[in-house]
Amino acid sequence: MQKIVMANNRIVAPQDPFIYLRYTAVHLEIPFACPYYSTDILTPQFCRLNDRTYAAPIRVDVEYTTYLRDKTLTLREESATIGYMPIMLRSCFCVLNGKDEDELARYGECPLDPGGYFIVKGNEKVILIQEELPKNHIIIETDRKGRVTASVMSSADGIKSKTLVVMDNKKIYLDSNQFTKMVCILLF
């Protein structure tokens, strides 16, 4: 995260190039129950039961310039919160990381739960990887039912269209974005 922020760490005001905001450091803290006045650690089970997001504050050290009575001042602020990042359960930022069975039971967690998901507004969320087909290339493959399929994701001038040709039981079907169901185009 530090490298991403440092790649674009300086924001310059379009009206005056001498006024800027620059991030000097960024760090992610551990999740707290209430980041403003509590030191209680936020647990995933607490978030599930109270419809909360299991997230940690993103803090930055920032340097910025401002005008005060026709003078340019450079000021610094440390540990300013710029947002919150959801924390994946059992990741290195999670309070459950490295805990034994007794500690997990104290937190109300199942020791057999592998983690790898997020809690957002009390609900468990999983990130699914979805592979995007390459544009304007035909991909021919055999599916689980033994049918041969040819698919292409056509793209021209920002308009995308997916076309699928399926050979099944001596019939060839065509499916496209414009159709509501597959259309038989050839019998042999």
C-alpha positions in Angstrom: 0.0 0.0 0.0 2.9 2.3 0.7 4.2 2.0 -2.9 0.8 2.7 -4.4 0.3 5.9 -2.3 3.9 7.0 -2.9 3.5 6.7 -6.7 1.0 9.5 -6.5 1.9 11.2 -3.2 1.7 14.8 -4.3 -1.6 16.6 -5.1 -1.2 20.1 -6.5 -4.0 22.7 -6.5 -4.8 23.6 -10.1 -5.2 27.3 -9.2 -1.8 27.7 -7.5 1.1 25.3 -8.0 2.6 26.3 -4.6 -0.4 24.9 -2.8 -0.1 21.1 -2.5 -0.8 18.1 -0.3 1.8 15.4 0.0 1.6 12.0 1.7 4.8 11.2 3.5 3.8 7.8 5.0 0.9 5.5 5.0 0.0 2.6 7.3 -2.8 0.3 8.2 -3.7 -0.2 11.8 -5.4 -3.1 13.5 -9.2 -2.9 13.7 -10.6 -1.1 16.8 -14.2 -1.2 18.0 -14.4 2.5 17.9 -11.3 4.2 16.4 -11.9 7.6 18.1 -12.0 6.8 21.8 -11.8 3.0 22.4 -8.9 0.7 22.6 -11.0 -2.4 22.4 -10.0 -4.7 19.6 -12.7 -5.2 17.0 -13.4 -8.9 16.4 -15.1 -10.6 13.4 -17.8 -12.1 15.6 -18.7 -8.6 17.1 -19.1 -7.3 13.5 -21.3 -10.2 12.5 -23.6 -9.7 15.5 -23.8 -5.9 15.2 -24.0 -5.5 11.4 -20.6 -3.8 11.3 -17.8 -4.0 8.8 -14.6 -5.6 9.9 -12.2 -2.9 8.8 -9.1 -1.1 9.9 -8.2 2.6 9.6 -5.8 3.8 6.9 -3.6 6.5 8.4 -1.3 8.8 6.6 1.3 11.4 7.6 0.7 14.4 5.4 2.4 17.6 4.6 0.5 20.5 3.0 0.8 24.2 2.2 -1.7 26.9 2.9 -1.9 30.7 2.8 -2.2 32.7 6.0 -2.1 36.5 5.8 -0.4 36.4 2.4 2.3 34.0 3.6 2.7 30.4 2.5 2.9 28.0 5.4 4.0 24.3 5.2 2.2 22.3 7.8 2.5 18.6 8.8 -0.1 16.3 10.3 0.6 12.8 11.6 -1.6 9.8 11.6 -4.6 11.4 9.8 -7.4 8.9 9.0 -8.2 8.9 5.3 -10.5 5.9 5.1 -11.1 2.3 6.2 -10.0 -0.9 4.5 -11.9 -4.2 5.1 -9.7 -6.8 6.6 -9.6 -10.4 5.3 -10.2 -12.9 8.1 -7.0 -14.8 9.2 -4.8 -12.3 7.2 -1.8 -10.8 8.8 -3.9 -7.7 9.9 -6.6 -9.8 11.4 -6.8 -10.3 15.2 -7.4 -14.0 14.6 -4.0 -14.5 12.9 -1.7 -16.9 14.8 -4.2 -17.6 17.6 -4.6 -21.1 19.0 -7.9 -22.9 19.5 -8.5 -21.5 23.1 -8.0 -17.9 22.0 -10.2 -18.4 18.9 -13.0 -19.8 21.2 -12.6 -16.7 23.4 -13.2 -14.5 20.3 -16.3 -16.6 19.4 -14.7 -18.1 16.3 -14.6 -21.7 15.1 -11.0 -23.1 15.0 -11.8 -24.9 11.8 -12.8 -21.8 9.9 -10.1 -21.2 7.3 -10.8 -17.5 6.9 -10.1 -15.8 3.5 -13.3 -13.8 3.4 -14.5 -10.3 4.6 -17.3 -9.2 6.9 -19.2 -6.2 5.4 -22.2 -4.8 7.3 -22.4 -8.0 9.3 -22.4 -10.3 6.2 -19.6 -12.6 5.1 -18.4 -11.7 1.6 -16.1 -13.7 -0.6 -14.2 -12.4 -3.6 -14.7 -14.6 -6.6 -12.2 -14.5 -9.5 -13.9 -14.1 -12.8 -11.8 -14.6 -15.9 -12.5 -12.2 -18.7 -12.3 -13.6 -22.2 -9.7 -12.0 -24.5 -11.3 -9.6 -27.0 -11.7 -10.6 -30.6 -10.2 -14.1 -30.1 -12.0 -17.4 -30.7 -11.7 -19.9 -27.8 -12.6 -23.5 -28.5 -13.1 -25.9 -25.6 -15.0 -28.9 -24.4 -17.3 -28.4 -21.4 -18.2 -30.9 -18.7 -21.0 -32.4 -20.7 -18.7 -33.2 -23.6 -20.0 -30.4 -25.9 -17.6 -28.5 -28.1 -18.0 -24.8 -27.7 -16.5 -21.9 -29.5 -16.8 -18.5 -27.9 -15.7 -15.0 -28.9 -16.0 -11.6 -27.1 -16.1 -9.1 -29.9 -15.2 -5.5 -29.2 -15.3 -2.5 -31.5 -15.7 1.2 -30.7 -16.4 0.4 -27.0 -19.3 -2.0 -27.9 -18.9 -5.5 -26.6 -20.8 -8.6 -27.8 -20.4 -12.2 -26.7 -21.2 -15.0 -29.2 -21.2 -18.7 -28.4 -21.4 -21.6 -30.8 -22.2 -25.0 -29.2 -22.1 -28.4 -30.9 -24.4 -30.9 -29.1 -26.0 -34.1 -30.2 -25.4 -33.5 -33.9 -26.8 -30.0 -33.7 -25.1 -26.7 -33.7 -26.6 -23.9 -31.6 -25.9 -20.2 -31.6 -26.1 -18.0 -28.5 -25.5 -14.2 -28.5 -26.3 -11.2 -26.3 -29.2 -10.4 -28.6 -31.0 -13.8 -28.1 -33.0 -14.8 -25.0 -32.1 -18.5 -25.6 -29.8 -20.6 -27.8 -31.0 -21.0 -31.4 -30.4 -24.2 -33.4 -28.7 -23.2 -36.7 -27.6 -26.6 -38.1 -28.7 -30.2 -38.0 -26.5 -33.1 -39.3 
